[in-house]
Amino acid sequence: MTSDRGLYGRFAATARRHPDAVALDIDGARLTYAELEAVAGRLAGALVSATGGRVPRRVGLLALRSPTAYAGYLAVQRLGATVVPLHPDFPPSRTETVVAAAELDCVLAQPQYADVALPVPVVAPDAVATGGDRTDATDPTGHAPLAPVVETDPEDVCYILFTSGSTGTPKGVPIQQRSIAAYLDHVIDRYGIGVGDRLSQTFDLTFDLSVFDLFAAWGAGATLVVPGPGELMAPTRFVARERITHWFSVPSVISLAQRLRGLSPDSMPTLRWSLFCGEPLTTAQAGAWQAAAPASVLENLYGPTELTLSCTQFRLPAETDPQLPAGGTVPIGALLPGLEQLVVGEDGRPADEGELCVRGVQRFPGYLDPADNTARFYRYEAGDDHAVLADPSGRPDADLWYRTGDRVRHGEDGLGHLGRLDHQVKVRGYRLELGEVESELRAHPLVADAIAMVLPGRRGETRLEAVCTGEGVDAADVLATLRARLPEYMVPAALTVLTDLPLNANGKVDRSALRDLLVTTTTHAR
C-alpha cells in the first residue's frame, strides 16, 4: 500500500496539498493541516522515546474530544502502529482488561489522565508540548523530535476496538488498512467531501463511526468540527453556528433534540448531507430531521464494527416515502461496493428473510482472541445445499461469511432490518451483549440470577432494564456496583428484584413474561 492509501498517508497527502486549510476546529481553537501534522509528529516521537527508541506495535489512546485525542490518533498512524481507543470514563478495571488483551506497548493520555495507573508506560503530551503551562498538545512550534512516517501495508491493522462480549470479557475487533481504505474511497466520493466542507464529530473514539468523522474529513481536505459539552443536545444551534455541511450521528440525537424542542423546521440550512447509523432510524425521526434540514440529503447506514463502520446505505427521497410505514424504521438498503451478502434462513438455506451474512473487502480478519471466532462464520458457495458453520482455528479465510446476528428481509428498497437474532443489542448506538450485563449482575454477592433486556422508551429510544433474584438484594446497591465496573451505557436504567424468574413450559426463563412485567411495572429502583 502506498503511503497515500493508509490512514496517515491520506492525511499527510492532504497536508501537502492544503497545508493552510483548517483541519481541526475545537473549542475555539483552529489547527491547520500543517500545524496538526507537526503536533502528530512530535507526539509520535514521544511514543518512540517512551518505548525505548523502538516503534510501538500497539498504542492505547486515553483521551476525549481534545487536540490530544485527534493528534494522538494521527501520531499512532504515523508510526504504522495500531491504535486502541480507551474511554477515560470507563471503569479502571475494564480499561486494564483491554490494555492486557490488546497487549499494548504504551498509552498516550490526555494531560489530566497522565497519572492513571496502568501496567504499561503512559505518555502525556505536556512532555512534548512547549509553552510552559500548556495543558494540551496544540503548539506546533515545539522542539520535540518529529518521528518518521512508517509505510503501511494493506494487511496491517490500523485500529482495534473492543465490543461487549457474551462471556463478560470484551472482544477485540481489528480492522485492516485495506478495509478502511475501501470504505473511505467510497464515502468521500459519495458525499462529495472536499476543502471548505465542515464535518461534525459526534462519536467518541471508542465508537468505530468516529473513524468516518476524522478520516473522511482529513482525507479530503475538510474541517473536523468538534461540538462542546452539551451541544449535541441542541444540534440545530451547533450546525447553524458552525456552518456544518455534513452531519453524522446516532438517530437518538434526533429524539433528544425533539424532546428539548430543539429541532425546528428550516433550522439547519447549511447541511448538504445527513447520515445516521448505530441504531434503527425511525420514519418519524427521519421526517423530523428532513423538515429541519430540507436542503440536506438523508441516508440511513448500517453495519457492525466487524464490517468496518457501515456496510449498507439507504437514501431517503426528498420527502419521506409514504410507503414507509408510520412508526416503522427506515430500510438499511444495499451493500457498499466490494461486499457480498447472504441471507440465511432458519434451515441454513438462502432466503428472503433471515440472518444477514457478509464477506468482502470490509470484513475484519477475525477477532483478536481466535476463540471468539467460534460460530461467527459460515461457509457457503453458490450451488451448496446450505450454509454450514465454519470453525476457523486461526484467522478466518477470506471466503467465509461473517454472521452479523441481524435479521433482515429483502424488499423493494433493499434490505429491511428486523432486529437481532441473539441477545446482542444496541443502546444509544453502543453495541453490547446482554450476557455481559447479566454476568456482571450475577457477580454481586447477593444476586442469585439475573436477566437483562431492552425495552422501547416513551419516545422510541432503546432502554436497558434488568431483573434479578436473591435474598436481601438492594437494587440501588447493585446498580451502584455496576456503575463502578461498567461503562454508563451498559448499566440498566432500572433493576427489578423478583422472588423467582418466570419459566416457560420447557423450564427456560420466560423472557416474554418478563418483558410484559417490565412494561407494566411502574416502580423501579434507580
LOPA-919924 format. One record per residue (C-alpha): residue in three letters; residue number from 1; x, y, z. Coordinates in Angstrom, 3 decimals, padded with zeros to 6 digits. Example, Ala and Ser with C-alpha at 12.3 -4.5 7.8 and 13.67 -1.06 7.14 Angstrom:
ATOM   code   pos          u          v          w
ATOM    ala     1    012.300   -004.500    007.800
ATOM    ser     2    013.670   -001.060    007.140
% end
This chain:
ATOM   code   pos          u          v          w
ATOM    met     1    000.000    000.000    000.000
ATOM    thr     2    001.412    003.373   -000.920
ATOM    ser     3    001.613    005.843    001.926
ATOM    asp     4   -001.279    007.829    000.444
ATOM    arg     5   -003.622    004.832    000.908
ATOM    gly     6   -003.066    004.306    004.629
ATOM    leu     7   -004.916    006.357    007.218
ATOM    tyr     8   -001.943    008.587    007.955
ATOM    gly     9   -000.929    008.744    004.320
ATOM    arg    10   -004.295    010.186    003.373
ATOM    phe    11   -003.941    012.908    005.979
ATOM    ala    12   -000.329    013.644    005.017
ATOM    ala    13   -001.213    013.890    001.330
ATOM    thr    14   -003.916    016.424    002.176
ATOM    ala    15   -001.450    018.357    004.344
ATOM    arg    16    000.927    018.604    001.379
ATOM    arg    17   -001.818    019.855   -000.944
ATOM    his    18   -003.600    022.153    001.517
ATOM    pro    19   -001.229    022.989    004.404
ATOM    asp    20   -003.102    026.162    005.364
ATOM    ala    21   -006.599    024.691    005.282
ATOM    val    22   -008.194    024.208    008.709
ATOM    ala    23   -008.060    020.551    009.724
ATOM    leu    24   -009.490    020.797    013.255
ATOM    asp    25   -011.878    023.278    014.828
ATOM    ile    26   -012.291    022.581    018.516
ATOM    asp    27   -013.301    024.718    021.469
ATOM    gly    28   -012.441    027.959    019.698
ATOM    ala    29   -009.018    026.723    018.571
ATOM    arg    30   -008.222    026.008    014.935
ATOM    leu    31   -005.336    023.917    013.692
ATOM    thr    32   -004.329    023.899    010.038
ATOM    tyr    33   -003.242    020.703    008.364
ATOM    ala    34    000.403    021.775    008.660
ATOM    glu    35    000.011    022.533    012.366
ATOM    leu    36   -001.834    019.315    013.148
ATOM    glu    37    000.770    017.296    011.247
ATOM    ala    38    003.542    018.893    013.299
ATOM    val    39    001.803    018.088    016.600
ATOM    ala    40    001.190    014.493    015.480
ATOM    gly    41    004.843    014.150    014.512
ATOM    arg    42    006.027    015.293    017.939
ATOM    leu    43    003.610    013.014    019.739
ATOM    ala    44    004.803    010.115    017.598
ATOM    gly    45    008.370    010.934    018.588
ATOM    ala    46    007.384    010.894    022.268
ATOM    leu    47    005.815    007.455    021.848
ATOM    val    48    009.019    006.111    020.329
ATOM    ser    49    011.013    007.539    023.236
ATOM    ala    50    008.613    006.010    025.764
ATOM    thr    51    009.162    002.550    024.313
ATOM    gly    52    012.951    002.692    024.462
ATOM    gly    53    013.595    004.055    020.983
ATOM    arg    54    011.629    001.409    019.134
ATOM    val    55    008.380    001.940    017.236
ATOM    pro    56    005.493    000.633    019.372
ATOM    arg    57    003.262   -002.027    017.866
ATOM    arg    58    000.015   -001.139    019.658
ATOM    val    59   -000.799    002.101    021.465
ATOM    gly    60   -003.748    002.924    023.692
ATOM    leu    61   -005.301    006.369    023.292
ATOM    leu    62   -006.852    007.638    026.541
ATOM    ala    63   -008.398    010.939    025.513
ATOM    leu    64   -011.677    012.720    024.866
ATOM    arg    65   -012.566    015.471    022.366
ATOM    ser    66   -009.276    017.350    022.673
ATOM    pro    67   -006.310    018.113    020.426
ATOM    thr    68   -004.527    015.220    022.148
ATOM    ala    69   -007.254    012.827    021.023
ATOM    tyr    70   -007.078    013.814    017.359
ATOM    ala    71   -003.358    014.489    017.036
ATOM    gly    72   -002.737    011.336    019.086
ATOM    tyr    73   -004.764    009.208    016.700
ATOM    leu    74   -002.664    010.567    013.850
ATOM    ala    75    000.566    010.053    015.793
ATOM    val    76   -000.087    006.325    016.177
ATOM    gln    77   -000.990    006.028    012.490
ATOM    arg    78    002.175    007.960    011.531
ATOM    leu    79    004.196    005.182    013.184
ATOM    gly    80    002.332    002.485    011.266
ATOM    ala    81    001.151    001.178    014.635
ATOM    thr    82   -002.285    000.067    015.805
ATOM    val    83   -004.372    002.478    017.873
ATOM    val    84   -006.647    001.148    020.616
ATOM    pro    85   -009.025    003.894    021.838
ATOM    leu    86   -009.689    003.876    025.590
ATOM    his    87   -012.501    005.824    027.239
ATOM    pro    88   -011.427    007.823    030.327
ATOM    asp    89   -014.907    007.459    031.848
ATOM    phe    90   -014.945    003.676    031.662
ATOM    pro    91   -014.190    001.840    034.938
ATOM    pro    92   -010.446    001.283    035.551
ATOM    ser    93   -010.938   -002.485    035.717
ATOM    arg    94   -012.350   -002.536    032.189
ATOM    thr    95   -009.531   -000.363    030.871
ATOM    glu    96   -006.975   -002.677    032.469
ATOM    thr    97   -008.680   -005.660    030.830
ATOM    val    98   -008.428   -004.015    027.404
ATOM    val    99   -004.792   -002.978    027.954
ATOM    ala   100   -003.898   -006.584    028.761
ATOM    ala   101   -005.975   -008.170    025.988
ATOM    ala   102   -004.571   -005.803    023.351
ATOM    glu   103   -001.010   -006.280    024.640
ATOM    leu   104   -000.368   -002.550    024.453
ATOM    asp   105    003.187   -001.217    024.439
ATOM    cys   106    002.155    002.147    025.897
ATOM    val   107   -000.766    004.546    026.340
ATOM    leu   108   -000.963    008.108    025.051
ATOM    ala   109   -003.080    010.071    027.533
ATOM    gln   110   -004.640    013.490    027.717
ATOM    pro   111   -002.786    015.547    030.373
ATOM    gln   112   -005.468    015.220    033.052
ATOM    tyr   113   -005.263    011.429    032.782
ATOM    ala   114   -001.456    011.301    032.961
ATOM    asp   115   -001.500    009.774    036.462
ATOM    val   116   -003.699    006.826    035.559
ATOM    ala   117   -002.296    003.587    036.943
ATOM    leu   118   -001.700    001.127    034.103
ATOM    pro   119    000.781   -001.731    033.643
ATOM    val   120    002.367   -000.001    030.611
ATOM    pro   121    004.083    003.391    030.147
ATOM    val   122    001.696    006.351    029.998
ATOM    val   123    002.782    009.254    027.782
ATOM    ala   124    001.235    012.693    028.324
ATOM    pro   125    001.503    015.448    025.687
ATOM    asp   126    002.821    018.031    028.136
ATOM    ala   127    006.097    016.127    027.904
ATOM    val   128    006.456    017.156    024.261
ATOM    ala   129    004.457    020.383    024.005
ATOM    thr   130    006.250    023.641    024.718
ATOM    gly   131    004.927    026.803    026.202
ATOM    gly   132    005.333    026.334    029.939
ATOM    asp   133    001.963    025.543    031.469
ATOM    arg   134    000.302    024.212    028.312
ATOM    thr   135   -002.239    021.506    029.127
ATOM    asp   136   -002.705    020.094    025.651
ATOM    ala   137   -000.720    019.420    022.505
ATOM    thr   138   -001.779    022.390    020.415
ATOM    asp   139    001.530    024.185    019.900
ATOM    pro   140    003.096    023.182    016.551
ATOM    thr   141    006.352    025.069    017.158
ATOM    gly   142    007.883    022.853    019.813
ATOM    his   143    011.323    021.286    019.663
ATOM    ala   144    010.446    017.660    020.309
ATOM    pro   145    011.777    015.433    017.514
ATOM    leu   146    009.421    014.503    014.698
ATOM    ala   147    009.080    010.753    014.249
ATOM    pro   148    009.478    009.499    010.686
ATOM    val   149    006.455    008.274    008.760
ATOM    val   150    006.328    004.470    008.650
ATOM    glu   151    004.976    002.888    005.454
ATOM    thr   152    001.911    000.693    005.899
ATOM    asp   153    000.772   -002.493    004.202
ATOM    pro   154   -002.831   -003.300    003.202
ATOM    glu   155   -002.900   -006.171    005.689
ATOM    asp   156   -001.706   -004.029    008.615
ATOM    val   157   -004.204   -003.466    011.423
ATOM    cys   158   -004.809    000.261    011.865
ATOM    tyr   159   -007.124    000.106    014.886
ATOM    ile   160   -008.669   -002.327    017.359
ATOM    leu   161   -011.990   -001.636    019.041
ATOM    phe   162   -013.371   -003.656    021.916
ATOM    thr   163   -017.041   -004.565    021.870
ATOM    ser   164   -019.143   -006.196    024.541
ATOM    gly   165   -018.638   -009.953    024.943
ATOM    ser   166   -021.234   -012.557    025.980
ATOM    thr   167   -018.807   -014.202    028.436
ATOM    gly   168   -018.262   -010.950    030.323
ATOM    thr   169   -014.963   -010.251    028.548
ATOM    pro   170   -014.740   -007.546    025.845
ATOM    lys   171   -013.955   -008.793    022.323
ATOM    gly   172   -011.204   -007.133    020.297
ATOM    val   173   -012.104   -006.298    016.681
ATOM    pro   174   -009.070   -005.498    014.492
ATOM    ile   175   -009.608   -003.532    011.272
ATOM    gln   176   -007.063   -003.576    008.465
ATOM    gln   177   -005.806   -000.688    006.353
ATOM    arg   178   -007.256   -002.247    003.201
ATOM    ser   179   -010.753   -002.325    004.700
ATOM    ile   180   -010.815    001.292    005.817
ATOM    ala   181   -009.193    002.389    002.526
ATOM    ala   182   -012.035    000.851    000.531
ATOM    tyr   183   -014.580    002.432    002.840
ATOM    leu   184   -013.078    005.921    002.662
ATOM    asp   185   -012.731    005.768   -001.124
ATOM    his   186   -016.461    005.170   -001.307
ATOM    val   187   -017.791    007.658    001.233
ATOM    ile   188   -015.560    010.605    000.308
ATOM    asp   189   -016.733    010.362   -003.279
ATOM    arg   190   -020.374    009.562   -002.470
ATOM    tyr   191   -020.804    012.501   -000.111
ATOM    gly   192   -018.763    014.954   -002.175
ATOM    ile   193   -016.425    015.868    000.693
ATOM    gly   194   -013.757    018.457   -000.077
ATOM    val   195   -011.883    021.562    001.008
ATOM    gly   196   -014.202    024.039    002.696
ATOM    asp   197   -016.639    021.405    003.945
ATOM    arg   198   -017.218    021.132    007.684
ATOM    leu   199   -017.937    017.720    009.212
ATOM    ser   200   -019.432    017.094    012.644
ATOM    gln   201   -017.537    014.964    015.159
ATOM    thr   202   -020.264    013.421    017.315
ATOM    phe   203   -018.819    009.993    018.140
ATOM    asp   204   -016.366    009.057    020.897
ATOM    leu   205   -013.184    007.465    019.610
ATOM    thr   206   -014.202    004.144    021.205
ATOM    phe   207   -017.110    004.155    018.716
ATOM    asp   208   -015.956    002.952    015.278
ATOM    leu   209   -018.081    005.518    013.437
ATOM    ser   210   -015.660    008.192    014.683
ATOM    val   211   -013.212    006.981    012.027
ATOM    phe   212   -015.584    008.376    009.395
ATOM    asp   213   -015.610    011.745    011.138
ATOM    leu   214   -011.830    012.004    011.296
ATOM    phe   215   -010.570    010.469    008.107
ATOM    ala   216   -013.384    011.252    005.690
ATOM    ala   217   -012.669    014.879    006.607
ATOM    trp   218   -008.870    014.646    006.606
ATOM    gly   219   -008.701    012.502    003.503
ATOM    ala   220   -010.481    015.220    001.524
ATOM    gly   221   -009.194    018.480    002.989
ATOM    ala   222   -012.330    019.269    005.001
ATOM    thr   223   -012.545    020.614    008.559
ATOM    leu   224   -013.403    018.390    011.519
ATOM    val   225   -015.639    020.394    013.859
ATOM    val   226   -015.936    019.163    017.434
ATOM    pro   227   -019.048    020.116    019.456
ATOM    gly   228   -018.594    021.282    023.011
ATOM    pro   229   -020.172    019.745    026.121
ATOM    gly   230   -023.942    019.592    025.793
ATOM    glu   231   -024.029    020.853    022.207
ATOM    leu   232   -025.325    017.546    020.879
ATOM    met   233   -028.476    018.187    022.891
ATOM    ala   234   -029.144    021.167    020.611
ATOM    pro   235   -027.787    020.066    017.215
ATOM    thr   236   -029.564    022.780    015.232
ATOM    arg   237   -027.742    025.567    017.081
ATOM    phe   238   -024.409    023.798    016.643
ATOM    val   239   -024.979    023.127    012.931
ATOM    ala   240   -026.120    026.696    012.228
ATOM    arg   241   -023.380    028.410    014.228
ATOM    glu   242   -020.566    026.240    012.860
ATOM    arg   243   -021.945    026.096    009.294
ATOM    ile   244   -021.810    022.291    009.277
ATOM    thr   245   -022.173    020.749    005.810
ATOM    his   246   -022.020    017.040    006.741
ATOM    trp   247   -023.748    015.653    009.831
ATOM    phe   248   -023.241    012.096    011.174
ATOM    ser   249   -024.702    010.746    014.426
ATOM    val   250   -026.885    008.085    016.000
ATOM    pro   251   -030.637    008.598    015.458
ATOM    ser   252   -031.304    009.069    019.178
ATOM    val   253   -029.852    012.579    018.830
ATOM    ile   254   -032.996    013.430    016.850
ATOM    ser   255   -035.307    012.200    019.614
ATOM    leu   256   -033.320    014.103    022.221
ATOM    ala   257   -033.487    017.319    020.203
ATOM    gln   258   -037.233    016.875    019.712
ATOM    arg   259   -037.784    016.326    023.411
ATOM    leu   260   -035.963    019.581    024.156
ATOM    arg   261   -037.884    021.386    021.397
ATOM    gly   262   -034.651    021.997    019.522
ATOM    leu   263   -035.490    020.744    016.043
ATOM    ser   264   -037.494    023.475    014.359
ATOM    pro   265   -038.231    023.489    010.592
ATOM    asp   266   -035.588    025.008    008.284
ATOM    ser   267   -033.204    025.468    011.202
ATOM    met   268   -030.175    023.827    009.531
ATOM    pro   269   -029.833    025.472    006.101
ATOM    thr   270   -026.095    024.728    005.644
ATOM    leu   271   -026.468    020.951    005.785
ATOM    arg   272   -025.958    019.114    002.480
ATOM    trp   273   -025.703    015.592    003.901
ATOM    ser   274   -027.215    013.984    006.994
ATOM    leu   275   -026.082    010.472    007.898
ATOM    phe   276   -027.381    008.256    010.681
ATOM    cys   277   -026.080    004.916    011.928
ATOM    gly   278   -025.659    002.868    015.085
ATOM    glu   279   -029.302    002.032    015.795
ATOM    pro   280   -032.597    001.822    013.855
ATOM    leu   281   -033.738    005.104    012.294
ATOM    thr   282   -037.498    005.529    012.595
ATOM    thr   283   -039.548    007.146    009.872
ATOM    ala   284   -040.714    009.728    012.411
ATOM    gln   285   -037.130    010.668    013.241
ATOM    ala   286   -036.223    010.888    009.571
ATOM    gly   287   -039.213    013.124    008.826
ATOM    ala   288   -038.422    015.497    011.686
ATOM    trp   289   -034.780    015.848    010.610
ATOM    gln   290   -035.680    016.377    006.970
ATOM    ala   291   -038.031    019.189    007.956
ATOM    ala   292   -035.234    020.865    009.912
ATOM    ala   293   -032.700    020.436    007.093
ATOM    pro   294   -034.704    020.500    003.841
ATOM    ala   295   -031.617    021.074    001.665
ATOM    ser   296   -029.874    018.014    003.088
ATOM    val   297   -029.833    014.520    001.591
ATOM    leu   298   -030.510    011.979    004.330
ATOM    glu   299   -029.051    008.474    004.359
ATOM    asn   300   -029.559    005.620    006.777
ATOM    leu   301   -026.432    003.491    007.267
ATOM    tyr   302   -025.964    000.133    008.953
ATOM    gly   303   -023.011   -002.009    009.888
ATOM    pro   304   -021.354   -003.833    012.789
ATOM    thr   305   -017.805   -002.976    013.858
ATOM    glu   306   -016.605   -006.197    012.211
ATOM    leu   307   -017.608   -004.845    008.779
ATOM    thr   308   -015.731   -001.528    009.059
ATOM    leu   309   -018.071    001.224    010.232
ATOM    ser   310   -021.029    000.756    007.889
ATOM    cys   311   -021.724   -001.733    005.143
ATOM    thr   312   -025.141   -000.719    003.778
ATOM    gln   313   -026.762    002.551    002.729
ATOM    phe   314   -030.282    003.747    002.035
ATOM    arg   315   -031.014    007.205    000.674
ATOM    leu   316   -034.349    008.733    001.567
ATOM    pro   317   -036.186    010.689   -001.116
ATOM    ala   318   -036.635    014.439   -000.711
ATOM    glu   319   -039.847    013.749    001.165
ATOM    thr   320   -040.321    010.711    003.360
ATOM    asp   321   -041.683    007.902    001.191
ATOM    pro   322   -045.381    007.445    002.049
ATOM    gln   323   -044.935    003.702    001.520
ATOM    leu   324   -042.702    003.543    004.594
ATOM    pro   325   -044.999    002.680    007.497
ATOM    ala   326   -045.606    005.383    010.049
ATOM    gly   327   -043.906    004.368    013.287
ATOM    gly   328   -041.712    001.938    011.369
ATOM    thr   329   -037.999    002.035    010.655
ATOM    val   330   -036.137    003.173    007.563
ATOM    pro   331   -034.626    000.362    005.415
ATOM    ile   332   -030.895   -000.219    005.616
ATOM    gly   333   -030.763   -000.561    001.828
ATOM    ala   334   -027.977   -002.071   -000.254
ATOM    leu   335   -024.426   -003.171    000.450
ATOM    leu   336   -021.438   -000.954   -000.337
ATOM    pro   337   -019.155   -001.826   -003.272
ATOM    gly   338   -016.764   -004.700   -002.682
ATOM    leu   339   -019.144   -006.570   -000.386
ATOM    glu   340   -021.375   -009.613   -000.897
ATOM    gln   341   -024.442   -010.554    001.101
ATOM    leu   342   -026.004   -013.857    002.041
ATOM    val   343   -029.341   -014.019    003.870
ATOM    val   344   -029.605   -017.346    005.679
ATOM    gly   345   -032.966   -018.730    006.784
ATOM    glu   346   -033.607   -020.889    009.826
ATOM    asp   347   -032.924   -024.022    007.787
ATOM    gly   348   -029.470   -022.769    006.778
ATOM    arg   349   -030.503   -022.087    003.177
ATOM    pro   350   -030.516   -018.749    001.339
ATOM    ala   351   -033.804   -016.970    001.933
ATOM    asp   352   -035.616   -013.676    001.541
ATOM    glu   353   -035.709   -013.297    005.320
ATOM    gly   354   -033.128   -014.417    007.828
ATOM    glu   355   -029.693   -013.638    009.210
ATOM    leu   356   -027.543   -011.213    007.205
ATOM    cys   357   -024.085   -012.575    006.465
ATOM    val   358   -021.422   -010.551    004.652
ATOM    arg   359   -017.983   -011.026    003.158
ATOM    gly   360   -015.673   -008.838    001.123
ATOM    val   361   -013.065   -006.140    001.470
ATOM    gln   362   -014.549   -004.576    004.606
ATOM    arg   363   -014.832   -007.815    006.574
ATOM    phe   364   -012.460   -007.909    009.534
ATOM    pro   365   -009.757   -010.629    009.690
ATOM    gly   366   -011.186   -012.299    012.792
ATOM    tyr   367   -011.307   -011.423    016.478
ATOM    leu   368   -008.180   -010.622    018.440
ATOM    asp   369   -008.810   -013.749    020.513
ATOM    pro   370   -009.345   -016.592    017.994
ATOM    ala   371   -011.677   -018.299    020.468
ATOM    asp   372   -014.223   -015.564    019.773
ATOM    asn   373   -014.408   -016.667    016.119
ATOM    thr   374   -016.315   -019.802    017.094
ATOM    ala   375   -019.778   -019.929    015.453
ATOM    arg   376   -019.344   -016.447    013.944
ATOM    phe   377   -018.700   -017.510    010.324
ATOM    tyr   378   -020.499   -019.517    007.656
ATOM    arg   379   -019.032   -021.375    004.726
ATOM    tyr   380   -021.224   -021.228    001.626
ATOM    glu   381   -020.732   -021.014   -002.138
ATOM    ala   382   -023.251   -020.892   -004.970
ATOM    gly   383   -024.595   -024.368   -005.571
ATOM    asp   384   -024.118   -025.552   -001.991
ATOM    asp   385   -027.147   -027.108   -000.327
ATOM    his   386   -026.962   -024.847    002.696
ATOM    ala   387   -024.587   -022.721    004.737
ATOM    val   388   -022.523   -024.560    007.331
ATOM    leu   389   -020.777   -023.192    010.384
ATOM    ala   390   -017.057   -022.769    009.926
ATOM    asp   391   -014.759   -023.221    012.879
ATOM    pro   392   -011.627   -021.288    011.970
ATOM    ser   393   -008.702   -022.352    014.125
ATOM    gly   394   -006.945   -019.070    013.475
ATOM    arg   395   -007.575   -016.276    011.006
ATOM    pro   396   -010.832   -016.879    009.084
ATOM    asp   397   -010.403   -017.406    005.339
ATOM    ala   398   -011.486   -014.526    003.110
ATOM    asp   399   -014.243   -016.655    001.555
ATOM    leu   400   -016.074   -017.111    004.868
ATOM    trp   401   -019.255   -015.151    005.568
ATOM    tyr   402   -019.413   -013.110    008.770
ATOM    arg   403   -022.646   -013.655    010.679
ATOM    thr   404   -023.958   -010.277    011.753
ATOM    gly   405   -026.646   -011.666    014.047
ATOM    asp   406   -029.122   -009.240    012.471
ATOM    arg   407   -032.378   -010.425    010.919
ATOM    val   408   -033.206   -008.767    007.606
ATOM    arg   409   -035.754   -009.058    004.813
ATOM    his   410   -035.349   -008.370    001.102
ATOM    gly   411   -037.685   -005.641   -000.123
ATOM    glu   412   -038.182   -003.127   -002.904
ATOM    asp   413   -035.906   -000.674   -001.077
ATOM    gly   414   -033.187   -003.235   -000.441
ATOM    leu   415   -032.736   -004.782    002.968
ATOM    gly   416   -035.042   -004.040    005.848
ATOM    his   417   -033.745   -004.522    009.393
ATOM    leu   418   -035.975   -006.718    011.562
ATOM    gly   419   -033.939   -006.830    014.784
ATOM    arg   420   -031.404   -009.093    016.455
ATOM    leu   421   -031.337   -012.874    016.321
ATOM    asp   422   -029.500   -013.155    019.617
ATOM    his   423   -029.138   -011.111    022.761
ATOM    gln   424   -026.690   -008.642    021.262
ATOM    val   425   -028.329   -005.226    021.222
ATOM    lys   426   -027.551   -001.562    020.748
ATOM    val   427   -028.202    001.046    023.400
ATOM    arg   428   -027.706    004.697    022.417
ATOM    gly   429   -025.679    003.494    019.470
ATOM    tyr   430   -023.307    001.315    021.534
ATOM    arg   431   -023.374   -002.391    020.895
ATOM    leu   432   -023.456   -004.642    023.931
ATOM    glu   433   -024.103   -008.233    024.853
ATOM    leu   434   -026.918   -008.700    027.323
ATOM    gly   435   -024.917   -011.662    028.582
ATOM    glu   436   -022.127   -009.381    029.783
ATOM    val   437   -024.579   -007.224    031.724
ATOM    glu   438   -026.135   -010.362    033.214
ATOM    ser   439   -022.690   -011.708    034.093
ATOM    glu   440   -021.837   -008.539    035.993
ATOM    leu   441   -025.185   -008.596    037.802
ATOM    arg   442   -024.656   -012.185    038.897
ATOM    ala   443   -021.203   -011.256    040.198
ATOM    his   444   -022.877   -009.312    043.022
ATOM    pro   445   -022.704   -011.499    046.165
ATOM    leu   446   -026.446   -011.254    046.890
ATOM    val   447   -027.721   -011.771    043.337
ATOM    ala   448   -028.759   -015.341    042.541
ATOM    asp   449   -029.810   -014.895    038.916
ATOM    ala   450   -030.353   -012.014    036.522
ATOM    ile   451   -031.822   -011.227    033.121
ATOM    ala   452   -031.192   -008.072    031.080
ATOM    met   453   -033.299   -006.891    028.177
ATOM    val   454   -034.073   -003.821    026.149
ATOM    leu   455   -037.451   -002.120    026.024
ATOM    pro   456   -038.772    000.737    023.917
ATOM    gly   457   -038.825    004.054    025.723
ATOM    arg   458   -041.669    006.525    025.577
ATOM    arg   459   -040.110    008.327    022.616
ATOM    gly   460   -038.878    005.299    020.712
ATOM    glu   461   -035.397    005.161    022.244
ATOM    thr   462   -033.876    001.868    023.373
ATOM    arg   463   -033.916    001.389    027.151
ATOM    leu   464   -031.828   -001.192    029.031
ATOM    glu   465   -033.503   -002.758    032.075
ATOM    ala   466   -032.904   -005.853    034.173
ATOM    val   467   -034.475   -008.156    036.739
ATOM    cys   468   -032.730   -010.248    039.351
ATOM    thr   469   -033.412   -012.658    042.191
ATOM    gly   470   -031.697   -013.054    045.544
ATOM    glu   471   -032.410   -012.746    049.230
ATOM    gly   472   -031.808   -009.302    050.696
ATOM    val   473   -030.899   -007.697    047.362
ATOM    asp   474   -030.953   -003.912    047.358
ATOM    ala   475   -031.459   -002.785    043.765
ATOM    ala   476   -029.847    000.614    044.281
ATOM    asp   477   -026.735   -001.016    045.769
ATOM    val   478   -026.446   -003.465    042.852
ATOM    leu   479   -026.738   -000.680    040.290
ATOM    ala   480   -024.107    001.361    042.139
ATOM    thr   481   -021.768   -001.632    041.979
ATOM    leu   482   -022.329   -001.923    038.234
ATOM    arg   483   -021.566    001.767    037.707
ATOM    ala   484   -018.120    001.155    039.179
ATOM    arg   485   -017.465   -001.758    036.832
ATOM    leu   486   -019.196   -000.993    033.523
ATOM    pro   487   -019.480    001.890    031.061
ATOM    glu   488   -022.531    004.029    031.793
ATOM    tyr   489   -024.427    002.804    028.727
ATOM    met   490   -024.195   -000.798    029.996
ATOM    val   491   -025.764   -000.051    033.381
ATOM    pro   492   -029.516   -000.819    033.397
ATOM    ala   493   -031.748    002.201    033.771
ATOM    ala   494   -033.835    000.168    036.206
ATOM    leu   495   -033.497   -003.060    038.182
ATOM    thr   496   -036.487   -005.048    039.424
ATOM    val   497   -035.986   -007.604    042.189
ATOM    leu   498   -038.156   -010.737    041.999
ATOM    thr   499   -038.527   -013.771    044.238
ATOM    asp   500   -038.316   -016.119    041.236
ATOM    leu   501   -037.846   -015.743    037.490
ATOM    pro   502   -040.860   -016.909    035.455
ATOM    leu   503   -040.296   -020.104    033.456
ATOM    asn   504   -041.942   -021.380    030.290
ATOM    ala   505   -043.167   -024.917    029.573
ATOM    asn   506   -039.632   -026.000    028.689
ATOM    gly   507   -038.258   -024.841    032.015
ATOM    lys   508   -036.419   -021.911    030.458
ATOM    val   509   -036.684   -018.335    031.656
ATOM    asp   510   -039.794   -016.844    030.047
ATOM    arg   511   -038.395   -013.617    028.614
ATOM    ser   512   -041.745   -012.688    027.111
ATOM    ala   513   -043.347   -012.783    030.548
ATOM    leu   514   -040.502   -010.726    031.962
ATOM    arg   515   -040.871   -008.181    029.183
ATOM    asp   516   -044.597   -007.870    029.915
ATOM    leu   517   -043.814   -007.448    033.606
ATOM    leu   518   -041.308   -004.674    033.000
ATOM    val   519   -043.602   -002.870    030.604
ATOM    thr   520   -046.423   -002.819    033.138
ATOM    thr   521   -044.327   -002.230    036.269
ATOM    thr   522   -044.181    001.426    037.248
ATOM    thr   523   -041.969    001.287    040.334
ATOM    his   524   -038.272    000.592    039.777
ATOM    ala   525   -035.197    001.224    041.850
ATOM    arg   526   -032.873    003.622    040.035
% end
